[in-house]
């Protein structure tokens, strides 16, 4: 069958978007594996299905490049918002999108009649280890020692719909993420695997981050990971709540604000190209 797709990215975090209002997609996990391949497919960090919803303007389903389904993706949800608005499927600059981690609300930033960026209410940060999940007891996992490959790291764990492990380091540029990332992802402490953010403090309002995503490897950006990094920075006393925190990623910048009510993420969304593929 032939499928029409739109390739989009948020800060370099690129996915292949399929409009399921107009076409049926079978076996999305297998499809994600084949289409995400950067040599034999379209190339991307995974695929995103834009589906009808009974409780929101649309429903988003995201599949990683290994075929596993993710509950939430911060960069992808902004691109879904852009697709819905730019294609006239939603007329308002406030959009609700259903995800496996709940309904998220987007406030769109418009330019020349199109969406260029969005502020997303990502919901509350989850610090309870049982809910992340992490195989530890207590109320939170903050600055906790973790041995990986015979080296001890101090980790802070947060769920933003997806589980995250944040590690603060003085220099992340030379970090051999392809080697250490899989060790964190598959560590027995994390029963559902883990996304790992390695974060360098620039100043009290600026973080630099690299991320290893479960199911995808190192990516140019991770929206939920940037949120987790900002939350971890506040919980460790490096940054303050109710402050705009700039998270610098290899693919761009995201603005995160951590409050008592929710975590807010602001960032861009862009179309790369459209096409048709045989599946």
ZATOR-504559 format. One record per atom (N, C-alpha, C): residue in one letter; x, y, z. Coordinates in steps of 0.1 Angstrom, whole numbers, padded with zeros to 4 digits, always signed. Example, Ala and Ser with C-alpha at 12.3 -4.5 7.8 and 13.67 -1.06 7.14 Angstrom:
A+0132-0057+0078;A+0123-0045+0078;A+0132-0033+0078;S+0128-0022+0071;S+0137-0011+0071;S+0129+0000+0079;
This chain:
X+0008-0012+0000;X+0000+0000+0000;X+0009+0012+0000;X+0003+0023-0005;X+0010+0036-0005;X+0006+0045+0006;X+0015+0051+0013;X+0012+0059+0025;X+0018+0073+0022;X+0010+0083+0024;X+0015+0097+0023;X+0020+0101+0037;X+0032+0107+0037;X+0038+0111+0050;X+0044+0125+0049;X+0046+0131+0061;X+0053+0144+0062;X+0064+0142+0072;X+0076+0145+0068;X+0087+0145+0077;X+0089+0158+0084;X+0089+0158+0097;X+0090+0170+0105;X+0101+0169+0116;X+0105+0180+0121;X+0115+0179+0132;X+0112+0190+0142;X+0116+0188+0155;X+0116+0198+0165;X+0130+0197+0171;X+0138+0208+0169;X+0152+0208+0173;X+0160+0196+0168;X+0157+0192+0156;X+0165+0181+0150;X+0160+0167+0154;X+0150+0166+0163;X+0144+0153+0166;X+0134+0150+0155;X+0137+0142+0145;X+0129+0141+0133;X+0121+0128+0133;X+0108+0129+0130;X+0099+0118+0129;X+0092+0118+0116;X+0086+0107+0112;X+0078+0106+0100;X+0064+0105+0104;X+0056+0116+0100;X+0042+0117+0105;X+0032+0112+0094;X+0023+0104+0099;X+0013+0098+0091;X-0001+0102+0095;X-0009+0108+0086;X-0022+0113+0089;X-0032+0101+0089;X-0036+0097+0101;X-0045+0085+0102;X-0060+0090+0102;X-0063+0103+0100;X-0076+0107+0097;X-0080+0103+0082;X-0070+0102+0074;X-0072+0099+0060;X-0067+0086+0055;X-0059+0079+0062;X-0054+0066+0058;X-0052+0056+0070;X-0053+0044+0067;X-0051+0034+0078;X-0036+0029+0078;X-0031+0027+0090;X-0017+0023+0091;X-0017+0010+0099;X-0013-0001+0093;X-0012-0014+0100;X+0002-0017+0104;X+0003-0024+0116;X+0016-0028+0121;X+0026-0016+0122;X+0022-0006+0130;X+0031+0006+0130;X+0045+0004+0136;X+0046-0006+0145;X+0059-0009+0151;X+0069-0014+0140;X+0064-0023+0132;X+0073-0028+0121;X+0075-0018+0111;X+0065-0010+0108;X+0066+0001+0098;X+0077+0011+0103;X+0077+0014+0116;X+0087+0024+0121;X+0101+0019+0119;X+0103+0006+0121;X+0117+0000+0119;X+0122+0002+0105;X+0113+0000+0095;X+0117+0001+0081;X+0118+0015+0077;X+0108+0023+0080;X+0109+0037+0075;X+0119+0046+0082;X+0123+0042+0094;X+0133+0051+0102;X+0147+0048+0097;X+0149+0037+0090;X+0163+0034+0086;X+0168+0046+0077;X+0180+0051+0080;X+0185+0063+0073;X+0192+0059+0060;X+0193+0046+0057;X+0199+0042+0045;X+0189+0036+0035;X+0180+0027+0041;X+0171+0020+0033;X+0157+0024+0034;X+0154+0034+0043;X+0141+0040+0044;X+0141+0055+0042;X+0131+0061+0048;X+0130+0076+0048;X+0141+0082+0057;X+0142+0077+0069;X+0152+0082+0078;X+0145+0090+0089;X+0147+0087+0102;X+0141+0094+0112;X+0143+0087+0126;X+0139+0094+0136;X+0140+0088+0150;X+0128+0079+0153;X+0118+0078+0143;X+0107+0069+0145;X+0095+0075+0136;X+0083+0069+0139;X+0071+0074+0132;X+0061+0079+0142;X+0052+0088+0138;X+0042+0094+0146;X+0029+0093+0138;X+0019+0087+0145;X+0005+0086+0139;X-0003+0097+0144;X-0010+0105+0135;X-0019+0115+0139;X-0033+0109+0137;X-0040+0106+0149;X-0052+0098+0148;X-0064+0106+0153;X-0076+0102+0150;X-0088+0109+0156;X-0089+0105+0171;X-0095+0114+0178;X-0097+0112+0192;X-0111+0116+0197;X-0117+0109+0206;X-0130+0112+0212;X-0129+0122+0223;X-0117+0125+0228;X-0115+0134+0240;X-0106+0146+0238;X-0101+0147+0226;X-0092+0158+0223;X-0093+0161+0208;X-0085+0172+0203;X-0086+0175+0189;X-0080+0164+0180;X-0070+0157+0186;X-0064+0146+0179;X-0057+0137+0189;X-0053+0125+0185;X-0045+0116+0193;X-0032+0113+0186;X-0021+0113+0194;X-0007+0111+0189;X-0003+0097+0194;X+0003+0089+0185;X+0010+0077+0188;X+0024+0077+0182;X+0033+0075+0191;X+0047+0076+0186;X+0054+0062+0188;X+0062+0058+0177;X+0069+0046+0177;X+0084+0049+0175;X+0093+0044+0183;X+0107+0046+0182;X+0112+0038+0170;X+0125+0041+0167;X+0131+0034+0155;X+0133+0019+0157;X+0132+0014+0169;X+0133+0000+0172;X+0119-0007+0172;X+0108+0001+0169;X+0095-0004+0169;X+0087-0003+0181;X+0094+0000+0193;X+0087+0001+0205;X+0078+0014+0206;X+0067+0014+0213;X+0058+0026+0214;X+0062+0034+0226;X+0063+0047+0224;X+0065+0056+0235;X+0052+0062+0240;X+0052+0065+0253;X+0040+0071+0259;X+0039+0086+0255;X+0050+0093+0254;X+0050+0107+0252;X+0062+0111+0244;X+0062+0122+0237;X+0073+0128+0230;X+0071+0143+0228;X+0079+0151+0235;X+0077+0165+0236;X+0080+0172+0223;X+0090+0168+0215;X+0092+0174+0202;X+0082+0170+0192;X+0078+0157+0193;X+0068+0153+0183;X+0054+0159+0185;X+0050+0162+0198;X+0037+0167+0200;X+0036+0182+0195;X+0047+0189+0194;X+0047+0202+0188;X+0045+0201+0173;X+0051+0191+0167;X+0050+0189+0153;X+0036+0185+0149;X+0029+0177+0158;X+0016+0173+0156;X+0007+0185+0156;X+0009+0194+0166;X+0002+0207+0166;X+0003+0215+0154;X+0015+0216+0149;X+0018+0223+0136;X+0010+0217+0124;X+0011+0204+0123;X+0004+0197+0113;X-0011+0200+0113;X-0017+0199+0125;X-0031+0201+0126;X-0035+0215+0123;X-0027+0225+0127;X-0031+0239+0124;X-0028+0243+0110;X-0016+0239+0105;X-0013+0243+0091;X-0021+0237+0081;X-0027+0225+0084;X-0036+0218+0074;X-0051+0221+0076;X-0053+0231+0085;X-0067+0235+0088;X-0076+0226+0095;X-0070+0215+0101;X-0077+0206+0108;X-0082+0211+0122;X-0075+0221+0127;X-0079+0228+0139;X-0077+0243+0136;X-0087+0251+0140;X-0086+0265+0137;X-0081+0274+0148;X-0081+0268+0160;X-0077+0276+0172;X-0062+0275+0174;X-0057+0286+0181;X-0043+0285+0185;X-0041+0278+0198;X-0051+0272+0203;X-0050+0263+0215;X-0055+0249+0211;X-0046+0239+0212;X-0049+0226+0207;X-0047+0216+0218;X-0056+0206+0219;X-0055+0195+0228;X-0051+0182+0221;X-0042+0175+0226;X-0037+0162+0219;X-0037+0151+0230;X-0044+0140+0226;X-0044+0128+0235;X-0031+0120+0233;X-0025+0116+0244;X-0013+0107+0243;X-0015+0096+0253;X-0006+0087+0253;X-0007+0076+0263;X-0004+0080+0277;X+0002+0092+0279;X+0004+0098+0292;X-0006+0109+0295;X-0017+0110+0288;X-0027+0119+0291;X-0029+0130+0280;X-0039+0139+0282;X-0042+0149+0273;X-0033+0161+0276;X-0026+0166+0265;X-0017+0177+0266;X-0023+0189+0259;X-0021+0201+0264;X-0026+0213+0258;X-0014+0221+0252;X-0016+0226+0240;X-0006+0234+0233;X-0011+0248+0230;X-0003+0258+0233;X-0005+0272+0229;X+0004+0275+0218;X-0002+0278+0206;X+0006+0279+0194;X+0012+0294+0193;X+0024+0294+0187;X+0029+0307+0183;X+0028+0307+0168;X+0022+0318+0162;X+0019+0318+0148;X+0027+0329+0141;X+0030+0326+0128;X+0037+0335+0120;X+0033+0334+0106;X+0027+0344+0100;X+0022+0344+0086;X+0012+0333+0084;X+0003+0331+0094;X-0007+0321+0093;X-0003+0307+0095;X+0009+0304+0099;X+0014+0291+0102;X+0020+0290+0116;X+0020+0278+0122;X+0026+0276+0135;X+0041+0275+0133;X+0049+0283+0141;X+0063+0282+0141;X+0069+0276+0154;X+0061+0277+0165;X+0065+0272+0178;X+0053+0270+0187;X+0055+0263+0198;X+0044+0261+0207;X+0049+0259+0221;X+0040+0263+0230;X+0042+0261+0245;X+0033+0250+0249;X+0039+0239+0255;X+0031+0227+0258;X+0031+0226+0273;X+0019+0223+0278;X+0017+0220+0292;X+0020+0205+0293;X+0031+0201+0299;X+0035+0187+0299;X+0030+0180+0311;X+0023+0187+0320;X+0017+0180+0332;X+0028+0180+0343;X+0024+0174+0354;X+0033+0174+0365;X+0045+0164+0363;X+0056+0168+0369;X+0068+0159+0369;X+0065+0148+0380;X+0068+0136+0376;X+0067+0125+0386;X+0080+0121+0392;X+0081+0122+0405;X+0094+0119+0412;X+0093+0106+0420;X+0081+0100+0422;X+0080+0088+0429;X+0086+0076+0421;X+0096+0070+0427;X+0103+0059+0420;X+0094+0048+0415;X+0084+0045+0422;X+0075+0034+0419;X+0067+0037+0406;X+0065+0050+0404;X+0057+0055+0392;X+0066+0058+0380;X+0079+0059+0382;X+0088+0063+0370;X+0089+0052+0359;X+0092+0039+0361;X+0095+0033+0374;X+0110+0031+0376;X+0114+0030+0389;X+0128+0027+0393;X+0127+0017+0404;X+0136+0007+0404;X+0136-0003+0415;X+0143+0002+0427;X+0137+0013+0433;X+0142+0018+0446;X+0130+0022+0454;X+0131+0023+0467;X+0121+0028+0476;X+0123+0042+0479;X+0113+0048+0486;X+0114+0062+0490;X+0105+0071+0482;X+0106+0084+0485;X+0097+0094+0479;X+0103+0099+0465;X+0116+0099+0464;X+0123+0104+0452;X+0137+0098+0451;X+0142+0099+0438;X+0156+0094+0436;X+0163+0107+0431;X+0170+0113+0440;X+0177+0126+0437;X+0191+0125+0442;X+0200+0127+0432;X+0215+0126+0435;X+0218+0113+0441;X+0213+0102+0436;X+0215+0089+0441;X+0226+0082+0434;X+0235+0075+0442;X+0246+0068+0435;X+0242+0056+0427;X+0248+0055+0415;X+0245+0043+0406;X+0258+0039+0400;X+0261+0026+0401;X+0273+0021+0395;X+0270+0016+0381;X+0276+0021+0371;X+0275+0016+0357;X+0289+0014+0351;X+0291+0002+0347;X+0305-0001+0341;X+0316+0002+0351;X+0314-0002+0363;X+0324+0000+0374;X+0327+0014+0377;X+0318+0023+0373;X+0320+0038+0376;X+0307+0043+0383;X+0309+0051+0394;X+0297+0056+0401;X+0293+0069+0396;X+0280+0070+0393;X+0273+0082+0389;X+0263+0087+0399;X+0260+0100+0400;X+0249+0105+0408;X+0238+0108+0399;X+0226+0101+0401;X+0215+0102+0392;X+0203+0107+0399;X+0195+0114+0391;X+0182+0119+0395;X+0172+0114+0385;X+0161+0108+0390;X+0151+0101+0381;X+0138+0109+0381;X+0133+0110+0369;X+0120+0118+0367;X+0112+0111+0356;X+0099+0111+0358;X+0091+0107+0346;X+0083+0119+0341;X+0083+0121+0328;X+0075+0132+0322;X+0066+0125+0312;X+0060+0114+0316;X+0053+0105+0307;X+0062+0094+0302;X+0075+0096+0301;X+0085+0086+0298;X+0095+0087+0310;X+0102+0076+0313;X+0111+0075+0324;X+0125+0081+0320;X+0130+0090+0329;X+0143+0096+0326;X+0153+0095+0338;X+0165+0094+0334;X+0176+0094+0344;X+0186+0105+0340;X+0188+0115+0349;X+0196+0127+0347;X+0209+0126+0354;X+0220+0128+0347;X+0233+0128+0352;X+0240+0141+0350;X+0244+0148+0360;X+0251+0161+0358;X+0266+0158+0358;X+0273+0164+0347;X+0287+0163+0345;X+0293+0176+0342;X+0306+0178+0344;X+0313+0190+0341;X+0315+0192+0326;X+0317+0181+0319;X+0320+0182+0305;X+0313+0170+0298;X+0304+0173+0289;X+0296+0163+0282;X+0300+0162+0268;X+0309+0171+0263;X+0313+0171+0249;X+0320+0158+0245;X+0329+0154+0253;X+0338+0142+0249;X+0332+0129+0254;X+0320+0129+0260;X+0314+0117+0265;X+0311+0107+0254;X+0315+0095+0256;X+0313+0084+0246;X+0299+0078+0248;X+0289+0085+0243;X+0276+0082+0246;X+0271+0069+0240;X+0277+0065+0228;X+0273+0052+0222;X+0278+0040+0231;X+0287+0042+0239;X+0292+0032+0248;X+0284+0031+0261;X+0283+0043+0267;X+0277+0043+0281;X+0262+0043+0280;X+0256+0049+0269;X+0241+0050+0268;X+0234+0037+0270;X+0238+0027+0262;X+0231+0014+0263;X+0232+0008+0277;X+0243+0011+0284;X+0245+0005+0297;X+0235+0011+0307;X+0232+0024+0306;X+0222+0030+0314;X+0208+0025+0310;X+0205+0025+0297;X+0192+0022+0292;X+0188+0008+0297;X+0197-0002+0298;X+0193-0015+0301;X+0198-0019+0315;X+0201-0009+0324;X+0205-0012+0337;X+0193-0019+0345;X+0196-0029+0353;X+0185-0036+0360;X+0177-0027+0370;X+0182-0015+0373;X+0175-0006+0382;X+0162-0001+0375;X+0162-0002+0361;X+0151+0004+0354;X+0143-0007+0347;X+0132-0011+0352;X+0125-0023+0347;X+0119-0021+0333;X+0117-0008+0329;X+0111-0006+0316;X+0121+0002+0307;X+0134+0000+0310;X+0145+0007+0304;X+0144+0022+0307;X+0153+0030+0302;X+0154+0044+0307;X+0160+0053+0296;X+0155+0065+0295;X+0161+0076+0287;X+0171+0083+0297;X+0183+0085+0292;X+0194+0091+0300;X+0199+0104+0295;X+0198+0115+0303;X+0203+0128+0299;X+0216+0131+0307;X+0226+0135+0300;X+0239+0139+0305;X+0239+0154+0304;X+0240+0161+0315;X+0237+0176+0316;X+0249+0183+0322;X+0252+0194+0315;X+0263+0203+0320;X+0257+0216+0324;X+0259+0221+0336;X+0254+0234+0340;X+0263+0245+0333;X+0256+0254+0327;X+0263+0266+0321;X+0261+0278+0331;X+0249+0280+0335;X+0246+0290+0345;X+0233+0287+0352;X+0228+0294+0362;X+0216+0290+0369;X+0203+0290+0360;X+0204+0295+0347;X+0193+0295+0338;X+0195+0288+0325;X+0207+0281+0324;X+0211+0275+0312;X+0217+0261+0314;X+0212+0251+0307;X+0218+0238+0307;X+0222+0234+0293;X+0232+0226+0292;X+0236+0219+0280;X+0234+0204+0282;X+0228+0198+0271;X+0224+0184+0273;X+0226+0175+0261;X+0230+0163+0264;X+0230+0152+0254;X+0221+0141+0259;X+0215+0134+0250;X+0205+0124+0255;X+0207+0111+0247;X+0205+0100+0255;X+0204+0087+0249;X+0190+0082+0252;X+0182+0080+0241;X+0168+0076+0242;X+0167+0061+0241;X+0159+0056+0249;X+0156+0041+0248;X+0149+0039+0235;X+0154+0029+0228;X+0148+0025+0215;X+0152+0033+0203;X+0160+0044+0205;X+0165+0052+0194;X+0179+0055+0195;X+0186+0055+0206;X+0200+0058+0208;X+0201+0073+0210;X+0213+0079+0206;X+0215+0093+0208;X+0207+0101+0197;X+0200+0111+0201;X+0192+0119+0192;X+0196+0134+0194;X+0193+0142+0185;X+0197+0156+0185;X+0189+0164+0195;X+0178+0159+0200;X+0170+0166+0210;X+0159+0156+0216;X+0155+0159+0228;X+0144+0151+0234;X+0137+0161+0243;X+0124+0163+0240;X+0116+0173+0247;X+0113+0169+0261;X+0108+0156+0263;X+0106+0152+0277;X+0119+0151+0285;X+0130+0148+0278;X+0143+0148+0284;X+0148+0161+0289;X+0145+0172+0281;X+0148+0185+0285;X+0140+0189+0297;X+0128+0185+0297;X+0119+0188+0309;X+0125+0181+0321;X+0129+0168+0320;X+0134+0161+0331;X+0147+0167+0336;X+0156+0172+0327;X+0168+0178+0330;X+0166+0191+0338;X+0156+0199+0334;X+0153+0211+0342;X+0147+0208+0356;X+0138+0198+0356;X+0133+0194+0369;X+0144+0189+0378;X+0153+0181+0373;X+0164+0176+0381;X+0174+0187+0386;X+0176+0197+0377;X+0184+0209+0381;X+0178+0216+0392;X+0165+0218+0392;X+0158+0225+0403;X+0159+0216+0416;X+0156+0203+0415;X+0155+0195+0427;X+0169+0193+0433;X+0180+0195+0425;X+0193+0194+0431;X+0198+0208+0435;X+0190+0218+0434;X+0194+0232+0438;X+0202+0240+0429;X+0204+0235+0416;X+0212+0243+0406;X+0204+0254+0400;X+0191+0252+0399;X+0182+0263+0393;X+0170+0265+0402;X+0162+0275+0399;X+0150+0278+0407;X+0138+0275+0400;X+0127+0272+0408;X+0114+0270+0402;X+0108+0283+0396;X+0098+0281+0388;X+0091+0293+0382;X+0101+0302+0374;X+0111+0296+0368;X+0121+0304+0361;X+0123+0297+0347;X+0124+0305+0337;X+0126+0300+0323;X+0141+0294+0323;X+0142+0281+0320;X+0155+0275+0319;X+0157+0271+0305;X+0168+0276+0299;X+0171+0273+0285;X+0180+0260+0285;X+0175+0250+0277;X+0182+0237+0276;X+0188+0237+0262;X+0201+0237+0261;X+0208+0237+0248;X+0211+0222+0244;X+0205+0219+0232;X+0207+0205+0227;X+0215+0206+0214;X+0220+0195+0209;X+0227+0195+0196;X+0219+0200+0185;X+0206+0198+0185;X+0197+0203+0174;X+0190+0216+0176;X+0192+0222+0188;X+0185+0235+0190;X+0183+0238+0205;X+0174+0247+0208;X+0172+0250+0222;X+0157+0249+0225;X+0154+0245+0238;X+0141+0245+0243;X+0140+0253+0256;X+0129+0259+0259;X+0127+0267+0271;X+0118+0259+0280;X+0123+0256+0292;X+0115+0248+0302;X+0112+0257+0314;X+0100+0256+0319;X+0096+0262+0332;X+0090+0252+0341;X+0095+0250+0352;X+0091+0240+0362;X+0084+0247+0373;X+0071+0244+0375;X+0063+0250+0385;X+0056+0239+0394;X+0049+0244+0405;X+0043+0234+0413;X+0031+0227+0406;X+0025+0234+0396;X+0014+0228+0389;X+0017+0220+0377;X+0028+0223+0370;X+0031+0216+0358;X+0045+0220+0353;X+0050+0213+0343;X+0062+0216+0335;X+0058+0222+0322;X+0063+0233+0318;X+0059+0239+0305;X+0072+0239+0296;X+0070+0235+0283;X+0080+0234+0274;X+0077+0242+0262;X+0086+0251+0257;X+0084+0259+0246;X+0095+0257+0236;X+0091+0254+0223;X+0101+0251+0213;X+0095+0252+0199;X+0104+0251+0189;X+0099+0252+0175;X+0095+0239+0169;X+0088+0239+0157;X+0085+0228+0149;X+0086+0232+0135;X+0091+0222+0127;X+0093+0226+0113;X+0091+0214+0104;X+0086+0217+0091;X+0084+0206+0081;X+0097+0205+0073;X+0101+0192+0071;X+0113+0190+0063;X+0109+0187+0048;X+0100+0177+0046;X+0094+0175+0033;X+0082+0166+0034;X+0075+0165+0023;X+0064+0155+0022;X+0066+0145+0011;X+0060+0134+0012;X+0062+0124+0001;X+0052+0112+0002;X+0055+0102-0006;X+0047+0090-0006;X+0056+0078-0006;X+0053+0068+0002;X+0061+0057+0003;X+0053+0044+0002;X+0058+0034-0004;X+0052+0021-0005;X+0055+0012+0007;X+0045+0007+0014;X+0048-0002+0025;X+0041-0015+0023;
